[in-house]
Amino acid sequence: MGIILFAALSLAVTRGMRGGGEGKIAQDMARARAVDILQYGASLRGALQALKVEGISAERISFESPLLSGYANAGCTDESCRVFGAGGGGIGYRAPQGDWLDPRESARPLYGQWYFAANVCVDGAGSGDATCARDGLDNEDIVAFLPWVRKDVCIGINEKLGIDNPGGAPPVETASAWGAVSYTHLTLPTNREGEISVVAVSLK
């Protein structure tokens, strides 16, 4: 049985290589990376929902992890309000894989890490629109940003989410992608149009 399965797998791989060539393989790999990112984003969202069910307020949520610096929240004094840990959100912090990111940007701020921002307004994502920061309502979001994503992975994510890639490229946000403070109370660098490739996952 093992030999039969191995032979079938080899045949499938060979057919795949003949059918699409290197371009098809690269596209499939980008889509697989996109799925990986989206699945982890869903895990983060699920962890925050679990904290919400337990009655943890947004002000007490902590993204503290040994793998991240500066995310301690004075309002969270035990594991019950930590996203990362068995006693809270129940998941571990997973650093972005190297093949998710554009290596040409490796010297940039926040390269190789998720960034968790508070009180973000993303039009069409989460509970508020682009004006939610000034409408007087409690509808701001907690957003996980993954900066410096590879272009082909960005395209793959958009395809999975049904977002158009005009001209075969990800759409460009003309306004600032930042402008919020994180749970570390650090301000992100100002973004210039087209400078940064980023995935944003609404968690609240």
Secondary structure, DSSP 4 states (H G I P E B T S, - for coil): -HHHHHHHHHHHHHHHHHHHHHHHHHHHHHHHHHHHHHHHHHHHHHHHHHHHHTT--GGG-B---TTSSS---TT--SGGGBSBSTTTT-B---PPPGGGB-GGGTTSTTTTS-EEEEEE-BTTBTT--TTGGGSSSS--EEEEEEESB-HHHHHHHHHHHT---GGGS-----S-S--SEETT-PBPPPPPTTS--EEEEE--
